[in-house]
Each structure stands twice: as structure tokens, then as C-alpha cells.
Amino acid sequence: MKRVLRGIVILLSLFCIPLLLYNLGLILFGTLRAILCLLIVMFGFIPVLFRYTYPLQRTVIFLNFVKWPRIEDLKNPDKLGLTATRNFYITTDDDITLGMWHVLPSSLVNDSVNASNAFYEEMLGHGEPIIVYMHGNSGSRGSAHRLELYTLLRNLNYHVIAFDYRSYGDSSPDSPSEMGVVADGKYVYKWVQERAKKSPLYVWGHSLGTGVSSHALSLLTQEGMNADGLILESPFNNLRDELKEHPFSKLYRQLPWFEYFFVDPVGENKLLFETDKHLGVIKAPVLILHAEDDMVIPFRLGKRLYNTALQIRPKDAGPLEFVPFDKKHKLGHKFICRYPDLPQIVARFVEQKKLD
């Protein structure tokens, strides 16, 4: 009986083992084929698609498809916790409609009950400092971390003018470009300046907005208009370097064709955002704020921008200051506004203009 069973086992083994090996081979072949297809897509198709598709480049850089908060909330900043704030719209020379907020300084909040549009515009010339805020990519003027900053600036008794570039928030849906969003920034600055009279006027740019604000102010400087100061929060020195250093590029940056497929195209399509060039034109005082644990725009790019600016700033330019934030504070890319001493840092920067 044992011999019969042993024979059956041997016969089954002779039949099953080849079948098992065959199926295992099919599985391995299928897996290898899937891996090969994935590698072709990741390191072949995606680089080629990015290089030759300008709309994709534009989408990756601007992230303007991220629509939050909802547009209807932008029309009612009270719903987002921002009282004494006017929502309004202006139309630029390019026929672009821009959604805007005017956040009143704390000393004027009580006067805003049932206030007219004319009241808000008149108050821009009341004497309190005005901050024109140019936000980064994705979201809108109503994004949560931006609301935190507006509140901080309001409590410092500053006006805040926040707006959405074309294609953001409830502004005109025209496709963005560097010169397009810079034109929007210039127009807003001029609109505010016409109403500011003798009120100090500052520009605050965050992330991609540092590239927008510095480019806009460099052009305005060449037209004879100088801001009282420029604040750059979490800046990069230029977009080429930012693309090389961004965490998402880590998978590709070691490849020999990385720059050809991912970096060179943005330059060819005039998406440069060369803050390290524009600061060589701007004469206004500049304050750079950067957290060491910024995972979106590495700290070293902000430091590199500062070192370059030291070399290229005009001799008659205002002071240049770099303020780092230790990684132990865990402020990252968006939350420098939560640093306890930031109000004092900003107030000192604004007050120096009064002392000059």
C-alpha cells in the first residue's frame, strides 16, 4: 500500500510541478511586463509629455485647478471668519476681472458697520500701512493659512488687499502665464497706490507669489513707482532651481536628461520667475522669511536668493534682511504666520521706513 501511495505522489509531482512552474512563469512574466510598462510610462512617456505640452507645464506650476474655498464663500468673507472685509472686483486693462478683498485694520473695524464701498476706498488713504498680498499657487485668497496671515496683519493695524490672479478663485478663467499674473499684480498695485495717498504701501508675496511680486515690482520700479517695502515669504531664487530642488523631482533629477525634459521647457515657455534677477532692480527694502523645515521650497533656495541679492542690489537700495525660522518650530511652507514673534519682526520692518 505504501508503494502505491508513493507512486501516486510521484505521478502527481511529475504532473503538478511543471504546471506550477508554468503558471509561476506566467505570473513572473506578467509582473515583469507590468513593471516594464510602468518604467516606460514614468521615465519615457511622462518626460516627453511634460516637455512638449505647455498646458501641462502651466498646470503643474500654477495648480490653479485647485478651487477651494468655494467661490460662493469668497463673496462672503464673513462666512470664513473674516469680518469688516469688503469683497469686490476690478477689471484690468487686459479685460481681466480680479476678485479682491479689502481687510480693514483693527482700528477701523468698528467703523465698518454698514460701510459703503466708498468708505473702504477712502480709508486706504487714512494713513495706516497697506499690505498688497500676492498668494502662491493653488487655492485662492480665502485659503485657511492666508486667512491667518490677514488676521495677524489686521491686528498690527494694517490694511490688507488680497486678490486672486486670473484663473484663481472667482477671477476671470483665462489661462495663467508668468506675464499674465505679473500684469494682474501690477494693476492691483497701481489701483491701490492711486487711493493710498500718503499711506505706506508694502507688497507681501508667498511661495510662487514671491516670483510674481518681485517681477511686478521690478517693472513698476522701472516705471518710476517704488513700494515702501517688499516681504518675501518662503521664496525661491528662480523657477529653474526650484524645479531641480522640489521633492517631486527627486525621482527624476538623477537622470541625465532631467534638465532637457523638465527644466529647459519652462524657460523656453517664459515661465522663469527670476526673483534673483528682479531684486537687482528693486530699490525698496526687502525682508525675506524662510523656515528651515520648508519641504516645498527648500530653505537653501531662500538663502541663495539672499546671498545673490546682497551682490546685485542697487547701491541706493533699501535694507535687505533675511530671517530664518528654526525647524524646531515646525512652521513648514505655509505657517510662518504662526511664529509668536512674527508680528514684532514685521512691525520692525515697517517702522524702519518711518525712521528713515
Secondary structure, DSSP 8 states (H G I E B T S, - for coil): -HHHHHHHHHHHHHHHHHHHHHHHHHHHHHHHHHHHHHHHIIIIIHHHHHHH-HHHHHHHHH-TT---S-HHHHT-GGGGT--SEEEEEEE-TTS-EEEEEEE--GGGGGGGTT--HHHHHHHTTSSS-EEEEE--SSS-TT-HHHHHHHHHHHHTT-EEEEE--TTSTTS------HHHHHHHHHHHHHHHHHHHTTS-EEEEEETHHHHHHHHHHHHHHHTT---SEEEEES--S-HHHHHHHSGGGTTTTTSTTHIIIIIHHHHHTT----HHHHTTT--S-EEEEEETT-SSS-HHHHHHHHHHHHHHS-TT---EEEEEE-GGG--TTT-GGG-TTHHHHHHHHHHHHHH-
